[in-house]
Amino acid sequence: MADEHVLSQAAYDRLVAELENLRTHGRIDLADRIERAREHGDLKENAEYHSAKDEKAKMETRIAIIADKIDKAVIVDSGGSHQVMVGSVVTIRFEGDDADETEQYLV
């Protein structure tokens, strides 16, 4: 389904934690920043105020995106498999490379 967001349990947990942080601390911090910027006077020429408002809009967009992903999440089990799938960490080392020259990718 196109409406599904396939996630590993770890990715799902990270999104839930980020959403909670943005909804609480993020909103409070930006509200304080906007309030401090308002105290500087004329809002038409107040760059700090406009910057904080822009950041708030971006944060609210991020909150909506994360909430949508969480609502439509399908958790996949990626542990203990030799098959590459969503949530797998793939380690690549080219022949002749040392062990410290490996690269890891999260699928």
Accessible surface in RSA format (square Angstrom, percent):
REM  Atomic radii and reference values for relative SASA: ProtOr
REM  Chains: A
REM  Algorithm: Lee & Richards
REM  Probe-radius: 1.40
REM  Slices: 20
REM RES _ NUM      All-atoms   Total-Side   Main-Chain    Non-polar    All polar
REM                ABS   REL    ABS   REL    ABS   REL    ABS   REL    ABS   REL
RES MET A   1   182.54  94.5 118.28  78.3  64.25 153.0 108.97  92.6  73.56  97.5
RES ALA A   2   111.24 102.3  65.93 101.7  45.32 103.1  78.14 110.0  33.10  87.7
RES ASP A   3    85.03  59.6  80.75  80.4   4.28  10.1  14.69  34.6  70.34  70.2
RES GLU A   4    71.55  41.1  56.51  42.8  15.04  35.8  10.91  21.1  60.64  49.5
RES HIS A   5    52.62  28.8  48.73  33.9   3.89  10.0  34.23  35.3  18.40  21.4
RES VAL A   6    62.68  41.2  46.55  42.1  16.13  38.9  46.55  40.4  16.13  43.7
RES LEU A   7    25.67  14.3  25.09  17.9   0.58   1.5  25.67  18.0   0.00   0.0
RES SER A   8    10.83   9.2   9.97  13.3   0.86   2.0   6.02  12.8   4.81   6.7
RES GLN A   9    90.66  50.7  88.58  64.7   2.09   5.0  51.18 108.9  39.48  29.9
RES ALA A  10    56.57  52.0  47.48  73.3   9.09  20.7  53.31  75.1   3.27   8.6
RES ALA A  11    19.20  17.7  18.24  28.1   0.96   2.2  18.71  26.3   0.49   1.3
RES TYR A  12    58.78  27.4  58.78  33.4   0.00   0.0  25.82  19.4  32.96  40.6
RES ASP A  13    71.47  50.1  65.51  65.2   5.96  14.1  27.51  64.7  43.96  43.8
RES ARG A  14   133.29  56.0 125.49  64.0   7.80  18.6  76.75 104.9  56.54  34.3
RES LEU A  15    22.67  12.6  22.63  16.2   0.04   0.1  22.67  15.9   0.00   0.0
RES VAL A  16    61.53  40.5  60.63  54.9   0.89   2.2  60.63  52.7   0.89   2.4
RES ALA A  17    62.36  57.3  51.28  79.1  11.09  25.2  58.28  82.1   4.08  10.8
RES GLU A  18    60.36  34.7  53.81  40.7   6.54  15.6  28.90  55.9  31.45  25.7
RES LEU A  19    16.11   9.0  16.11  11.5   0.00   0.0  16.11  11.3   0.00   0.0
RES GLU A  20   104.16  59.8 102.59  77.6   1.57   3.7  44.64  86.3  59.52  48.6
RES ASN A  21    74.46  51.3  71.45  69.1   3.00   7.2  19.00  45.7  55.46  53.6
RES LEU A  22    29.70  16.5  29.70  21.2   0.00   0.0  29.70  20.9   0.00   0.0
RES ARG A  23   109.05  45.8  96.24  49.1  12.81  30.5  23.57  32.2  85.48  51.8
RES THR A  24    49.55  35.2  46.65  47.3   2.90   6.9  46.96  63.1   2.59   3.9
RES HIS A  25   114.50  62.6 114.07  79.3   0.43   1.1  67.78  69.9  46.72  54.4
RES GLY A  26    14.12  17.4   0.00   N/A  14.12  17.4  13.64  37.4   0.48   1.1
RES ARG A  27    90.24  37.9  85.36  43.5   4.88  11.6  31.38  42.9  58.87  35.7
RES ILE A  28   104.05  59.2 100.82  75.1   3.23   7.8 104.01  74.9   0.04   0.1
RES ASP A  29    90.11  63.1  84.24  83.8   5.87  13.9  29.09  68.5  61.02  60.9
RES LEU A  30    10.41   5.8  10.31   7.4   0.09   0.2  10.41   7.3   0.00   0.0
RES ALA A  31    54.82  50.4  46.44  71.7   8.38  19.1  50.06  70.5   4.76  12.6
RES ASP A  32    70.96  49.7  68.61  68.3   2.35   5.6  13.23  31.1  57.73  57.6
RES ARG A  33    61.48  25.8  61.48  31.3   0.00   0.0  27.49  37.6  33.99  20.6
RES ILE A  34    11.79   6.7  11.79   8.8   0.00   0.0  11.79   8.5   0.00   0.0
RES GLU A  35    87.39  50.2  87.07  65.9   0.32   0.8  39.24  75.9  48.14  39.3
RES ARG A  36   126.75  53.2 126.24  64.4   0.51   1.2  59.29  81.0  67.45  40.9
RES ALA A  37     0.00   0.0   0.00   0.0   0.00   0.0   0.00   0.0   0.00   0.0
RES ARG A  38   112.91  47.4 100.09  51.0  12.82  30.5  25.82  35.3  87.10  52.8
RES GLU A  39   130.48  74.9  93.04  70.4  37.44  89.1  43.19  83.5  87.29  71.3
RES HIS A  40   122.97  67.2  83.49  58.0  39.48 101.0  55.37  57.1  67.60  78.7
RES GLY A  41    40.59  50.1   0.00   N/A  40.59  50.1  35.70  98.0   4.89  11.0
RES ASP A  42    92.21  64.6  68.02  67.7  24.19  57.2  44.70 105.2  47.51  47.4
RES LEU A  43    68.05  37.9  64.44  46.1   3.61   9.1  64.78  45.5   3.27   8.8
RES LYS A  44   179.02  87.3 152.71  93.7  26.31  62.6 100.85  90.8  78.17  83.3
RES GLU A  45   153.01  87.8 118.69  89.8  34.31  81.7  45.34  87.7 107.67  87.9
RES ASN A  46    13.27   9.1   7.25   7.0   6.01  14.5   8.75  21.1   4.52   4.4
RES ALA A  47    81.33  74.8  68.60 105.9  12.73  29.0  75.01 105.6   6.32  16.7
RES GLU A  48    72.16  41.4  62.76  47.5   9.41  22.4  34.67  67.1  37.50  30.6
RES TYR A  49    24.82  11.6  24.82  14.1   0.00   0.0   8.89   6.7  15.93  19.6
RES HIS A  50    82.69  45.2  82.14  57.1   0.55   1.4  63.06  65.0  19.64  22.8
RES SER A  51    55.57  47.0  46.27  61.7   9.31  21.4  28.42  60.5  27.15  38.0
RES ALA A  52     0.00   0.0   0.00   0.0   0.00   0.0   0.00   0.0   0.00   0.0
RES LYS A  53    82.95  40.5  77.56  47.6   5.39  12.8  38.19  34.4  44.77  47.7
RES ASP A  54    85.73  60.1  83.28  82.9   2.45   5.8  17.50  41.2  68.23  68.0
RES GLU A  55    78.33  45.0  76.00  57.5   2.33   5.5  27.56  53.3  50.77  41.5
RES LYS A  56    67.46  32.9  67.46  41.4   0.00   0.0  48.13  43.3  19.32  20.6
RES ALA A  57    59.92  55.1  50.81  78.4   9.11  20.7  57.96  81.6   1.96   5.2
RES LYS A  58   152.25  74.3 143.11  87.8   9.14  21.8  91.89  82.7  60.35  64.3
RES MET A  59    17.32   9.0  11.63   7.7   5.70  13.6  12.89  11.0   4.44   5.9
RES GLU A  60    52.69  30.2  47.62  36.0   5.06  12.1  35.41  68.5  17.27  14.1
RES THR A  61    78.82  56.1  73.62  74.6   5.21  12.4  51.95  69.8  26.88  40.6
RES ARG A  62    87.58  36.8  86.19  43.9   1.40   3.3  36.83  50.3  50.75  30.8
RES ILE A  63     8.74   5.0   8.74   6.5   0.00   0.0   8.74   6.3   0.00   0.0
RES ALA A  64    61.82  56.8  49.95  77.1  11.87  27.0  56.86  80.1   4.96  13.1
RES ILE A  65    78.27  44.5  74.89  55.8   3.38   8.2  78.19  56.3   0.08   0.2
RES ILE A  66     0.00   0.0   0.00   0.0   0.00   0.0   0.00   0.0   0.00   0.0
RES ALA A  67    19.99  18.4  19.01  29.3   0.99   2.2  19.99  28.2   0.00   0.0
RES ASP A  68    55.56  38.9  51.90  51.7   3.66   8.7  21.02  49.5  34.54  34.4
RES LYS A  69    66.47  32.4  66.47  40.8   0.00   0.0  20.93  18.8  45.53  48.5
RES ILE A  70    30.34  17.3  22.13  16.5   8.21  19.8  22.13  15.9   8.21  22.3
RES ASP A  71   120.05  84.1  82.79  82.4  37.25  88.1  26.06  61.3  93.98  93.7
RES LYS A  72    82.99  40.5  73.42  45.0   9.57  22.8  47.98  43.2  35.01  37.3
RES ALA A  73    26.82  24.7   2.25   3.5  24.57  55.9   2.25   3.2  24.57  65.1
RES VAL A  74    57.25  37.7  53.70  48.6   3.55   8.5  57.25  49.7   0.00   0.0
RES ILE A  75    74.73  42.5  48.13  35.9  26.60  64.1  48.13  34.7  26.60  72.2
RES VAL A  76    37.68  24.8  31.74  28.7   5.94  14.3  35.56  30.9   2.11   5.7
RES ASP A  77   123.89  86.8  99.01  98.6  24.87  58.8  43.19 101.6  80.70  80.5
RES SER A  78    28.98  24.5  14.75  19.7  14.23  32.8   0.05   0.1  28.93  40.5
RES GLY A  79    56.20  69.3   0.00   N/A  56.20  69.3  37.11 101.8  19.09  42.7
RES GLY A  80    89.31 110.1   0.00   N/A  89.31 110.1  45.35 124.4  43.96  98.5
RES SER A  81    55.75  47.1  25.36  33.8  30.39  70.0  21.89  46.6  33.86  47.4
RES HIS A  82   196.43 107.4 158.24 110.0  38.19  97.7 115.14 118.7  81.29  94.6
RES GLN A  83   123.83  69.2 114.02  83.3   9.80  23.3  34.76  74.0  89.07  67.6
RES VAL A  84    93.43  61.5  69.49  62.9  23.94  57.7  69.89  60.7  23.53  63.8
RES MET A  85    69.36  35.9  60.50  40.0   8.86  21.1  67.84  57.7   1.52   2.0
RES VAL A  86    57.93  38.1  56.39  51.0   1.55   3.7  56.39  49.0   1.55   4.2
RES GLY A  87    12.36  15.2   0.00   N/A  12.36  15.2   2.51   6.9   9.84  22.0
RES SER A  88    13.56  11.5   9.84  13.1   3.71   8.6  12.04  25.6   1.52   2.1
RES VAL A  89    91.39  60.1  62.40  56.5  28.99  69.9  62.40  54.2  28.99  78.6
RES VAL A  90    38.61  25.4  35.33  32.0   3.28   7.9  38.61  33.5   0.00   0.0
RES THR A  91    75.81  53.9  47.73  48.4  28.08  66.9  36.47  49.0  39.34  59.5
RES ILE A  92    66.81  38.0  62.88  46.8   3.93   9.5  65.76  47.4   1.05   2.9
RES ARG A  93   134.21  56.4 103.48  52.8  30.73  73.2  12.54  17.1 121.67  73.7
RES PHE A  94   133.47  66.8 129.52  80.2   3.95  10.3 132.45  80.3   1.02   2.9
RES GLU A  95   183.62 105.4 144.83 109.6  38.80  92.4  66.58 128.8 117.05  95.6
RES GLY A  96    79.21  97.7   0.00   N/A  79.21  97.7  41.64 114.3  37.57  84.1
RES ASP A  97    48.83  34.2  35.24  35.1  13.59  32.1   0.63   1.5  48.20  48.1
RES ASP A  98    93.46  65.5  88.45  88.0   5.01  11.8  18.61  43.8  74.86  74.7
RES ALA A  99    71.16  65.4  57.21  88.3  13.95  31.7  57.21  80.6  13.95  36.9
RES ASP A 100   127.92  89.6  89.00  88.6  38.92  92.0  50.64 119.2  77.28  77.1
RES GLU A 101    92.34  53.0  75.18  56.9  17.15  40.8  32.91  63.7  59.42  48.5
RES THR A 102    51.71  36.8  31.21  31.6  20.50  48.9  10.96  14.7  40.75  61.6
RES GLU A 103    81.74  46.9  76.98  58.2   4.76  11.3  31.81  61.5  49.92  40.8
RES GLN A 104   124.43  69.6  93.98  68.7  30.46  72.5  22.64  48.2 101.80  77.2
RES TYR A 105   112.99  52.8 108.83  61.9   4.16  10.8  87.41  65.7  25.58  31.5
RES LEU A 106   108.75  60.6  75.13  53.8  33.62  84.5  75.13  52.8  33.62  90.5
RES VAL A 107    78.11  51.4  48.58  44.0  29.53  71.2  72.61  63.1   5.50  14.9
END  Absolute sums over single chains surface
CHAIN  1 A     7887.1       6451.7       1435.4       4307.5       3579.7
END  Absolute sums over all chains
TOTAL          7887.1       6451.7       1435.4       4307.5       3579.7
